[in-house]
Amino acid sequence: MSVNDQEMQRQIVDIIRRFRALPREIARRRMRQAIRKATKPFEPALRANTPHFTGNLQRSLTTKIKIYNHATSGAAVAVIGYVRGTLRKRRGQFVTSGSGSHAIIVERGTAQRTIRSTGAACGAMPPRRMLDRTLGAMQGAILSAIKTEMAAALERTTRELAS
């Protein structure tokens, strides 16, 4: 992480502190909206970097915005990644949704494998590093967008509360 990114993080933390002075529900709602809007370009970029063999990983890609306790930190995070498959019942049949349980194997790869009984090599899966490559390419842009969106949301909210 560059010095510029660290300075931007400090500025974002300052904006979060200013959000804490606002009423709790309003601050949480506006922070969630700002984070979602700022991280929106990351998901299509990650989807483009995700290998497309069956399409399961691309379909399991999702974004979740989490706002932590307002009283302690008030921090907001965006979790963007692959959802493991969940089994649920639809129209009397069990179906899976978001079958991305193998994402870590695709991301990090596997070691050389052998068959125990014969000792023959089965091969290894090379790491694809979809998350690492996408985050490395977009980290500065995401931080800048988060700072811009959160500052705009803070300004809008304080104007609305003042009137």
C-alpha positions in Angstrom: 0.0 0.0 0.0 1.4 3.3 -1.0 1.8 6.4 1.2 -1.0 8.1 -0.9 -3.4 5.2 -0.1 -2.5 5.4 3.6 -3.3 9.2 3.6 -6.6 8.5 1.8 -7.4 5.9 4.5 -6.8 8.5 7.2 -9.1 10.9 5.4 -11.8 8.2 5.2 -11.4 7.5 8.9 -11.9 11.2 9.6 -15.1 11.2 7.5 -16.4 8.1 9.5 -15.7 10.0 12.7 -17.8 12.9 11.4 -20.6 10.4 10.5 -20.6 9.3 14.2 -21.9 12.8 15.2 -25.0 12.2 13.1 -28.1 10.2 14.3 -27.3 6.5 14.2 -29.8 5.2 11.7 -29.2 8.1 9.3 -25.5 7.6 9.5 -25.7 3.9 8.9 -28.0 4.2 5.9 -26.0 6.9 4.2 -22.6 5.1 4.8 -24.1 1.9 3.4 -25.3 3.8 0.3 -22.0 5.5 -0.2 -19.9 2.3 0.2 -22.2 0.4 -2.2 -22.0 3.1 -4.8 -18.2 3.4 -4.5 -17.5 -0.3 -4.7 -19.9 -1.0 -7.6 -17.2 -1.0 -10.3 -15.2 -3.6 -8.5 -17.7 -6.5 -9.0 -17.8 -6.3 -12.8 -14.0 -6.1 -12.9 -13.7 -9.2 -10.6 -16.4 -11.0 -12.7 -14.2 -10.3 -15.8 -11.1 -11.7 -14.1 -13.0 -14.8 -12.9 -12.4 -17.9 -15.1 -15.5 -19.0 -16.9 -15.5 -22.8 -17.1 -19.0 -23.6 -15.9 -20.0 -20.1 -14.8 -20.6 -21.2 -11.2 -18.0 -18.8 -9.8 -19.3 -15.8 -11.8 -22.8 -16.6 -10.6 -21.8 -16.9 -7.0 -20.1 -13.4 -6.9 -21.8 -11.1 -4.5 -21.4 -7.9 -2.4 -22.3 -7.4 1.2 -22.0 -4.1 3.1 -21.5 -4.4 6.8 -21.7 -1.4 9.2 -20.2 -2.1 12.6 -21.5 -0.7 15.9 -22.0 3.0 15.7 -21.0 3.6 19.4 -17.5 2.0 19.1 -16.0 2.4 15.7 -18.8 3.0 13.2 -16.7 1.5 10.5 -18.2 0.3 7.3 -16.8 -2.5 5.1 -17.7 -4.0 1.8 -17.2 -7.7 1.4 -17.0 -8.6 -2.2 -16.4 -12.3 -3.1 -17.8 -15.7 -3.8 -20.7 -17.2 -1.9 -20.5 -20.8 -1.0 -23.5 -22.9 -2.2 -26.5 -23.0 0.1 -29.1 -25.8 -0.1 -32.7 -24.6 0.0 -36.0 -25.9 -0.9 -37.8 -24.4 -4.0 -41.1 -25.9 -5.3 -40.6 -29.1 -3.3 -37.1 -29.7 -4.6 -33.7 -29.0 -3.1 -31.6 -26.6 -5.1 -28.3 -24.9 -4.5 -27.7 -21.2 -5.0 -24.3 -19.6 -5.4 -22.1 -22.6 -5.9 -18.7 -20.9 -5.3 -17.4 -23.2 -2.7 -14.3 -24.0 -4.8 -13.3 -20.3 -5.1 -10.4 -20.7 -2.7 -9.0 -23.6 -4.7 -9.2 -21.6 -8.0 -7.8 -18.4 -6.3 -4.8 -20.1 -4.4 -4.3 -23.2 -6.5 -3.3 -26.7 -5.2 -0.1 -28.5 -4.5 1.1 -31.4 -6.6 -1.1 -34.4 -5.8 -0.3 -38.1 -6.0 -2.3 -41.3 -5.9 -1.5 -43.1 -2.6 -1.8 -46.6 -3.9 0.4 -46.2 -7.0 2.4 -43.0 -6.3 1.5 -41.6 -9.7 1.3 -37.9 -10.0 -2.2 -36.4 -10.6 -1.1 -32.8 -11.2 -1.6 -29.5 -9.6 -4.0 -26.6 -10.2 -2.1 -23.4 -10.7 -3.3 -20.3 -8.8 -5.5 -17.9 -10.7 -5.3 -15.0 -8.3 -8.5 -13.3 -9.5 -9.1 -11.3 -6.2 -5.4 -10.3 -5.8 -5.1 -9.1 -9.4 -8.4 -7.2 -9.4 -7.8 -5.6 -6.0 -4.2 -4.7 -6.9 -5.4 -3.0 -10.1 -8.4 -1.1 -8.5 -7.3 -0.4 -4.9 -6.5 3.3 -5.4 -9.6 3.9 -7.5 -11.8 2.2 -4.9 -10.3 4.2 -2.0 -10.7 7.4 -4.0 -14.4 6.6 -4.8 -15.1 5.7 -1.2 -13.7 9.0 0.0 -15.6 11.0 -2.6 -18.9 9.2 -2.1 -18.7 9.3 1.7 -17.8 13.0 1.7 -20.7 13.8 -0.6 -23.1 11.7 1.5 -21.9 13.4 4.7 -22.4 16.9 3.1 -25.9 16.0 1.8 -26.9 14.6 5.2 -25.7 17.5 7.2 -27.5 19.9 4.8 -30.8 17.9 5.1 -30.5 17.8 8.9 -29.8 21.5 9.1 -33.0 22.4 7.2 
